[in-house]
Amino acid sequence: MIDSFVAIDFETAMAHHICSVGIVTFEDGKVVDEYHQLIKPPNNRYNWRTIEVHGITEEDTLYAPEFKVIYPEIKKRLYGKHVVAHNEVFDRNVLTKSMRDNTIDYSDLKLTARWHCTYKTFKSMGYKPANLDACCKKHNIELEHHQALSDARACGKLFLISENRLLF
């Protein structure tokens, strides 16, 4: 059983280029810290499909900090922690590729190679579908889907449910 963990979610502008991050820290089943930041992707470029998904546009991130500027805030929250994401492969790859693009070694975070994946957990429990929206509806978890902080918070609550320790 994990007493302390962080749940994370990224929204991307295109490919692995981040435009928003949400990180929620849980200790003993309670939220103790929340962090959200819009991030200016390289050249502030977006794919129109990603805008349709999350609604974040070039105008929203025109004056936002770039990844390398906010990385210390991410590191402060992730360093050495258990990390949970609803689609861990996507979120972990987005982070590792963004770090690589900024010449930051992933080992700098002292994280495990794989994170906990609530999608895989709920899918293995027989949930169909097991996407974040469906799981949240089933468990009456408030969700503003594709808003990074809301997605991270909801993912953390789903992880607590999967651990049978929902205390909020």
C-alpha positions in Angstrom: 0.0 0.0 0.0 1.4 3.4 -1.0 0.9 6.2 1.6 2.2 9.1 -0.5 2.1 9.6 -4.3 1.6 12.2 -7.0 -0.9 12.0 -9.8 0.0 13.8 -13.0 -1.6 14.7 -16.3 -0.3 16.5 -19.3 -2.1 18.2 -22.2 -0.2 18.5 -25.4 -0.1 21.0 -28.2 1.2 18.6 -30.7 3.2 15.3 -30.5 4.8 15.3 -27.0 5.0 19.1 -26.7 3.3 20.1 -23.4 0.9 23.0 -23.1 -0.5 22.2 -19.7 0.5 20.2 -16.6 -1.5 19.2 -13.5 0.2 17.6 -10.5 -1.7 16.6 -7.3 0.2 15.3 -4.3 -1.6 12.8 -2.0 -0.5 11.8 1.5 -2.5 9.4 3.6 -5.4 9.5 1.2 -5.7 13.3 1.2 -4.7 16.0 -1.2 -1.9 18.1 0.2 -0.7 20.0 -2.8 -2.0 20.9 -6.3 0.0 22.5 -9.1 -1.2 23.6 -12.5 0.7 25.5 -15.2 0.1 26.4 -18.8 3.3 25.8 -20.7 4.4 27.5 -24.0 5.2 24.6 -26.4 8.1 25.0 -28.9 7.4 27.9 -31.2 3.9 28.0 -29.6 2.6 25.7 -32.3 -0.5 23.6 -32.0 -2.3 20.9 -33.9 -6.0 21.8 -34.4 -7.0 18.4 -33.2 -5.4 18.9 -29.8 -7.1 22.3 -29.5 -10.5 20.5 -30.1 -9.7 18.1 -27.3 -8.6 20.5 -24.5 -9.5 23.9 -25.8 -6.0 25.4 -25.1 -4.8 27.7 -27.9 -1.8 29.6 -29.0 -3.3 32.7 -27.4 -3.5 31.0 -24.0 0.1 30.1 -23.9 1.6 33.1 -25.8 3.1 34.5 -22.6 3.3 31.2 -20.6 6.7 29.9 -19.4 8.5 27.2 -21.4 9.1 23.7 -20.0 12.6 24.4 -18.9 11.4 27.3 -16.8 8.8 25.3 -14.9 10.8 22.1 -14.7 12.0 22.9 -11.2 8.4 23.0 -10.0 7.7 19.6 -11.6 10.9 18.2 -10.1 10.0 19.5 -6.7 6.7 17.6 -6.8 7.9 14.3 -8.5 11.4 13.7 -7.1 11.6 10.2 -5.7 7.8 9.8 -5.5 5.4 7.1 -6.6 3.7 8.5 -9.8 0.2 7.7 -10.9 -1.3 8.6 -14.3 -4.4 7.4 -16.1 -2.5 6.6 -19.2 0.9 6.3 -17.8 2.7 5.4 -21.1 1.4 8.6 -22.7 2.2 10.9 -19.7 5.6 9.3 -18.9 6.6 9.5 -22.6 5.5 13.2 -22.8 7.6 14.0 -19.7 10.7 12.0 -20.7 10.7 13.4 -24.3 10.2 17.0 -23.0 13.1 16.5 -20.6 15.2 15.1 -23.4 14.4 18.1 -25.6 15.6 20.3 -22.8 18.8 18.2 -22.2 17.5 17.1 -18.7 18.2 13.4 -17.8 15.1 11.5 -16.7 17.2 9.9 -13.9 17.3 13.4 -12.4 13.8 12.7 -11.0 14.7 9.4 -9.2 11.5 7.8 -10.5 10.7 4.2 -11.3 10.9 3.2 -15.0 7.1 2.6 -15.0 4.4 4.5 -13.1 1.1 3.3 -11.8 -1.6 3.3 -14.5 -5.2 3.7 -13.3 -6.4 2.9 -16.8 -4.7 -0.5 -16.8 -5.9 -1.1 -13.2 -9.5 -0.4 -13.9 -9.4 -2.2 -17.2 -8.1 -5.3 -15.4 -11.0 -4.9 -12.9 -13.4 -5.4 -15.9 -14.3 -1.8 -16.5 -15.6 -1.2 -20.0 -14.8 1.4 -21.0 -11.9 2.2 -18.6 -11.2 5.7 -19.8 -10.9 8.5 -17.2 -14.3 10.0 -18.0 -16.2 6.7 -17.6 -14.4 5.7 -14.4 -15.1 9.0 -12.9 -18.8 8.8 -13.8 -19.0 5.4 -12.3 -17.5 6.6 -9.0 -19.1 10.0 -8.9 -15.8 11.8 -9.1 -16.0 15.4 -10.3 -14.1 15.9 -13.6 -13.5 18.7 -16.0 -12.1 16.3 -18.6 -8.9 17.4 -20.4 -8.2 20.1 -17.9 -4.8 18.8 -16.6 -5.3 19.6 -12.9 -8.8 18.1 -12.8 -7.6 15.0 -14.7 -4.7 14.5 -12.3 -6.9 15.0 -9.2 -9.5 12.5 -10.6 -6.7 10.0 -11.4 -5.4 10.2 -7.8 -8.9 9.6 -6.4 -9.3 6.6 -8.8 -5.9 5.2 -7.5 -7.2 5.5 -3.9 -10.3 3.6 -4.9 -8.2 0.9 -6.5 -6.2 0.7 -3.3 -9.5 0.6 -1.2 -8.4 3.7 0.7 -10.7 6.4 -0.6 -10.8 8.9 2.3 -11.7 12.3 0.7 
